[in-house]
Amino acid sequence: QVRLVGSGGGLVQPGGSLRLSCVASGSTSSIDRMGWYRQAPEKQREMVAAITSGGSTNYADSVKGRFTISRDNAKNTVYLQMNSLKPEDTGVYYCNAVRLTNNYYWGKGILVTVSS
């Protein structure tokens, strides 16, 4: 099992920045990919950014150039640096981990609100 605990959300004005963090515990040695998903009101959950254990990254087109995902394998932590935030980035963000066995794990949602 993998437990994910995220932090760092809040209210920010358009154009501002936030940094999300997610710490994994449990069977962390078998984690392959980690990432962030988000769900806006009345919309489906979507992938925001993901990173493999080797450091390869993938981003949603809507956040490319503004968000950066990074990972500290020694600390079992994944980060999401969000810059130039827009109101449409508002939503509940979820940390995700995928083990080599292709089991998915989710952290509790973190609310991010971008509003003036």
DRENPA-3360 file (N, C-alpha, C; in nm, 2 decimals, always signed):
BEGIN
1 = QVRLVGSG = +0.08/-0.12/+0.00/+0.00/+0.00/+0.00/+0.09/+0.12/+0.00 ~ +0.03/+0.23/-0.06/+0.10/+0.36/-0.06/+0.00/+0.46/+0.00 ~ +0.05/+0.55/+0.08/-0.02/+0.66/+0.14/+0.04/+0.79/+0.09 ~ -0.05/+0.88/+0.05/-0.01/+1.00/-0.01/-0.07/+1.12/+0.07 ~ +0.01/+1.21/+0.11/-0.04/+1.33/+0.19/+0.01/+1.45/+0.12 ~ -0.08/+1.53/+0.07/-0.05/+1.65/+0.00/-0.07/+1.77/+0.08 ~ -0.01/+1.88/+0.03/-0.03/+2.01/+0.10/+0.00/+2.12/+0.00 ~ -0.04/+2.25/+0.04/+0.01/+2.36/-0.03/-0.10/+2.44/-0.11;
9 = GGLVQPGG = -0.22/+2.40/-0.10/-0.33/+2.47/-0.18/-0.36/+2.60/-0.11 ~ -0.46/+2.67/-0.17/-0.51/+2.79/-0.11/-0.57/+2.88/-0.21 ~ -0.59/+3.01/-0.17/-0.64/+3.11/-0.26/-0.53/+3.20/-0.31 ~ -0.53/+3.22/-0.44/-0.43/+3.31/-0.50/-0.49/+3.39/-0.61 ~ -0.44/+3.51/-0.63/-0.49/+3.59/-0.73/-0.44/+3.55/-0.87 ~ -0.51/+3.58/-0.97/-0.46/+3.55/-1.11/-0.32/+3.60/-1.13 ~ -0.24/+3.52/-1.19/-0.10/+3.56/-1.21/-0.01/+3.52/-1.10 ~ -0.06/+3.47/-0.99/+0.02/+3.43/-0.88/+0.07/+3.29/-0.89;
17 = SLRLSCVA = +0.14/+3.25/-0.78/+0.20/+3.12/-0.78/+0.16/+3.04/-0.66 ~ +0.16/+2.91/-0.67/+0.15/+2.82/-0.56/+0.24/+2.70/-0.58 ~ +0.27/+2.63/-0.47/+0.35/+2.51/-0.48/+0.28/+2.40/-0.40 ~ +0.25/+2.29/-0.47/+0.19/+2.18/-0.41/+0.30/+2.08/-0.38 ~ +0.28/+2.01/-0.26/+0.38/+1.90/-0.23/+0.30/+1.78/-0.19 ~ +0.35/+1.66/-0.22/+0.29/+1.53/-0.18/+0.40/+1.44/-0.14 ~ +0.38/+1.39/-0.02/+0.47/+1.29/+0.04/+0.41/+1.15/+0.04 ~ +0.49/+1.06/-0.01/+0.44/+0.92/-0.02/+0.50/+0.84/+0.10;
25 = SGSTSSID = +0.43/+0.75/+0.15/+0.48/+0.65/+0.25/+0.42/+0.52/+0.23 ~ +0.48/+0.42/+0.29/+0.44/+0.28/+0.27/+0.53/+0.21/+0.17 ~ +0.48/+0.14/+0.07/+0.56/+0.07/-0.03/+0.61/+0.16/-0.14 ~ +0.69/+0.25/-0.10/+0.74/+0.36/-0.19/+0.84/+0.31/-0.29 ~ +0.91/+0.20/-0.26/+1.01/+0.15/-0.35/+0.96/+0.10/-0.48 ~ +0.83/+0.07/-0.48/+0.77/+0.01/-0.60/+0.69/+0.12/-0.68 ~ +0.71/+0.24/-0.64/+0.64/+0.35/-0.71/+0.71/+0.38/-0.84 ~ +0.64/+0.39/-0.95/+0.70/+0.42/-1.08/+0.66/+0.57/-1.11;
33 = RMGWYRQA = +0.54/+0.60/-1.14/+0.50/+0.73/-1.18/+0.43/+0.80/-1.06 ~ +0.45/+0.93/-1.05/+0.38/+1.02/-0.96/+0.33/+1.14/-1.04 ~ +0.22/+1.19/-0.99/+0.17/+1.31/-1.06/+0.06/+1.38/-0.99 ~ +0.00/+1.47/-1.06/-0.11/+1.55/-1.01/-0.22/+1.55/-1.11 ~ -0.34/+1.54/-1.06/-0.46/+1.55/-1.14/-0.55/+1.66/-1.07 ~ -0.64/+1.71/-1.15/-0.73/+1.81/-1.09/-0.87/+1.79/-1.14 ~ -0.96/+1.84/-1.06/-1.11/+1.83/-1.10/-1.17/+1.97/-1.07 ~ -1.21/+2.03/-1.18/-1.28/+2.16/-1.17/-1.43/+2.13/-1.14;
41 = PEKQREMV = -1.50/+2.22/-1.09/-1.65/+2.20/-1.07/-1.72/+2.16/-1.19 ~ -1.80/+2.05/-1.18/-1.88/+2.00/-1.29/-1.79/+1.95/-1.41 ~ -1.67/+1.92/-1.39/-1.58/+1.87/-1.49/-1.52/+1.74/-1.45 ~ -1.47/+1.66/-1.54/-1.41/+1.53/-1.51/-1.27/+1.56/-1.46 ~ -1.22/+1.46/-1.38/-1.08/+1.47/-1.33/-0.99/+1.46/-1.45 ~ -0.88/+1.54/-1.46/-0.79/+1.54/-1.57/-0.64/+1.54/-1.52 ~ -0.56/+1.48/-1.59/-0.42/+1.48/-1.56/-0.36/+1.62/-1.58 ~ -0.28/+1.67/-1.48/-0.21/+1.79/-1.50/-0.07/+1.78/-1.53;
49 = AAITSGGS = +0.00/+1.69/-1.46/+0.14/+1.67/-1.48/+0.18/+1.53/-1.42 ~ +0.28/+1.47/-1.47/+0.33/+1.34/-1.42/+0.47/+1.33/-1.44 ~ +0.54/+1.25/-1.36/+0.68/+1.23/-1.36/+0.71/+1.09/-1.33 ~ +0.80/+1.03/-1.40/+0.84/+0.89/-1.37/+0.96/+0.89/-1.28 ~ +0.99/+0.77/-1.23/+1.10/+0.76/-1.14/+1.24/+0.80/-1.20 ~ +1.24/+0.80/-1.33/+1.36/+0.84/-1.40/+1.36/+0.99/-1.44 ~ +1.26/+1.05/-1.41/+1.25/+1.20/-1.43/+1.18/+1.25/-1.56 ~ +1.13/+1.15/-1.63/+1.06/+1.20/-1.75/+0.92/+1.26/-1.71;
57 = TNYADSVK = +0.89/+1.37/-1.78/+0.77/+1.44/-1.74/+0.67/+1.45/-1.85 ~ +0.55/+1.47/-1.81/+0.44/+1.49/-1.91/+0.34/+1.59/-1.85 ~ +0.29/+1.68/-1.94/+0.21/+1.79/-1.89/+0.08/+1.80/-1.98 ~ -0.03/+1.84/-1.92/-0.14/+1.88/-1.99/-0.11/+2.00/-2.08 ~ -0.16/+2.01/-2.19/-0.14/+2.13/-2.28/-0.17/+2.26/-2.21 ~ -0.27/+2.26/-2.13/-0.32/+2.38/-2.07/-0.22/+2.44/-1.97 ~ -0.13/+2.36/-1.92/-0.04/+2.41/-1.81/+0.11/+2.41/-1.86 ~ +0.14/+2.37/-1.98/+0.27/+2.37/-2.03/+0.33/+2.51/-2.03;
65 = GRFTISRD = +0.45/+2.53/-1.98/+0.52/+2.66/-1.97/+0.48/+2.73/-1.84 ~ +0.38/+2.68/-1.77/+0.34/+2.75/-1.65/+0.37/+2.67/-1.52 ~ +0.34/+2.54/-1.53/+0.36/+2.45/-1.42/+0.48/+2.36/-1.44 ~ +0.55/+2.33/-1.33/+0.66/+2.24/-1.33/+0.65/+2.13/-1.23 ~ +0.66/+2.01/-1.27/+0.65/+1.90/-1.17/+0.80/+1.85/-1.15 ~ +0.82/+1.82/-1.02/+0.96/+1.77/-0.99/+0.94/+1.66/-0.88 ~ +1.05/+1.59/-0.86/+1.04/+1.47/-0.77/+1.17/+1.46/-0.69 ~ +1.16/+1.43/-0.56/+1.27/+1.40/-0.48/+1.25/+1.26/-0.44;
73 = NAKNTVYL = +1.32/+1.17/-0.50/+1.30/+1.02/-0.47/+1.35/+0.99/-0.33 ~ +1.45/+1.06/-0.29/+1.51/+1.03/-0.15/+1.40/+1.06/-0.04 ~ +1.32/+1.16/-0.07/+1.22/+1.21/+0.02/+1.08/+1.15/-0.01 ~ +1.07/+1.08/-0.12/+0.94/+1.02/-0.16/+0.84/+1.13/-0.18 ~ +0.89/+1.24/-0.24/+0.80/+1.36/-0.25/+0.79/+1.41/-0.39 ~ +0.68/+1.45/-0.43/+0.66/+1.51/-0.56/+0.60/+1.65/-0.54 ~ +0.65/+1.74/-0.63/+0.61/+1.88/-0.62/+0.54/+1.93/-0.74 ~ +0.46/+2.03/-0.73/+0.40/+2.09/-0.85/+0.41/+2.24/-0.83;
81 = QMNSLKPE = +0.50/+2.30/-0.90/+0.52/+2.45/-0.89/+0.42/+2.51/-1.00 ~ +0.33/+2.59/-0.95/+0.23/+2.65/-1.04/+0.25/+2.80/-1.05 ~ +0.29/+2.85/-1.17/+0.31/+2.99/-1.19/+0.21/+3.04/-1.29 ~ +0.19/+3.17/-1.29/+0.10/+3.24/-1.38/-0.04/+3.18/-1.38 ~ -0.09/+3.16/-1.26/-0.21/+3.09/-1.24/-0.33/+3.17/-1.30 ~ -0.42/+3.09/-1.35/-0.54/+3.15/-1.42/-0.67/+3.10/-1.34 ~ -0.78/+3.17/-1.35/-0.90/+3.13/-1.29/-0.94/+2.99/-1.33 ~ -0.91/+2.95/-1.45/-0.95/+2.82/-1.50/-0.86/+2.71/-1.44;
89 = DTGVYYCN = -0.76/+2.75/-1.36/-0.68/+2.65/-1.29/-0.74/+2.61/-1.16 ~ -0.85/+2.68/-1.12/-0.92/+2.65/-1.00/-0.98/+2.51/-1.00 ~ -0.96/+2.44/-0.89/-1.01/+2.30/-0.88/-0.95/+2.23/-0.76 ~ -0.99/+2.11/-0.75/-0.94/+2.02/-0.64/-0.82/+1.94/-0.71 ~ -0.71/+1.95/-0.65/-0.59/+1.88/-0.70/-0.56/+1.76/-0.62 ~ -0.53/+1.65/-0.69/-0.51/+1.52/-0.63/-0.37/+1.47/-0.67 ~ -0.30/+1.43/-0.56/-0.17/+1.36/-0.59/-0.20/+1.22/-0.63 ~ -0.11/+1.16/-0.71/-0.13/+1.03/-0.76/+0.00/+0.96/-0.77;
97 = AVRLTNNY = +0.00/+0.83/-0.73/+0.12/+0.74/-0.75/+0.08/+0.61/-0.81 ~ +0.16/+0.57/-0.90/+0.13/+0.44/-0.97/+0.25/+0.35/-0.95 ~ +0.22/+0.23/-0.89/+0.33/+0.13/-0.87/+0.36/+0.05/-0.99 ~ +0.47/-0.02/-0.99/+0.51/-0.10/-1.10/+0.41/-0.21/-1.14 ~ +0.33/-0.24/-1.04/+0.22/-0.34/-1.06/+0.10/-0.27/-1.12 ~ +0.11/-0.14/-1.15/+0.00/-0.07/-1.21/-0.12/-0.04/-1.12 ~ -0.09/-0.05/-0.99/-0.19/-0.01/-0.89/-0.18/+0.15/-0.87 ~ -0.30/+0.21/-0.87/-0.31/+0.35/-0.86/-0.35/+0.39/-0.71;
105 = YWGKGILV = -0.29/+0.49/-0.66/-0.32/+0.55/-0.53/-0.34/+0.70/-0.54 ~ -0.43/+0.74/-0.45/-0.47/+0.88/-0.46/-0.45/+0.95/-0.32 ~ -0.41/+1.07/-0.32/-0.41/+1.15/-0.19/-0.55/+1.22/-0.18 ~ -0.57/+1.28/-0.07/-0.69/+1.36/-0.05/-0.68/+1.49/-0.13 ~ -0.79/+1.54/-0.18/-0.79/+1.65/-0.26/-0.74/+1.78/-0.19 ~ -0.67/+1.86/-0.27/-0.62/+1.99/-0.22/-0.69/+2.10/-0.30 ~ -0.76/+2.19/-0.24/-0.83/+2.30/-0.31/-0.74/+2.41/-0.35 ~ -0.75/+2.44/-0.48/-0.67/+2.56/-0.53/-0.78/+2.65/-0.59;
113 = TVSS = -0.78/+2.77/-0.54/-0.87/+2.87/-0.59/-0.79/+2.99/-0.65 ~ -0.82/+3.02/-0.78/-0.75/+3.14/-0.84/-0.86/+3.24/-0.87 ~ -0.86/+3.35/-0.79/-0.96/+3.45/-0.80/-0.91/+3.58/-0.75 ~ -0.96/+3.69/-0.80/-0.93/+3.82/-0.75/-1.04/+3.87/-0.65;
% end
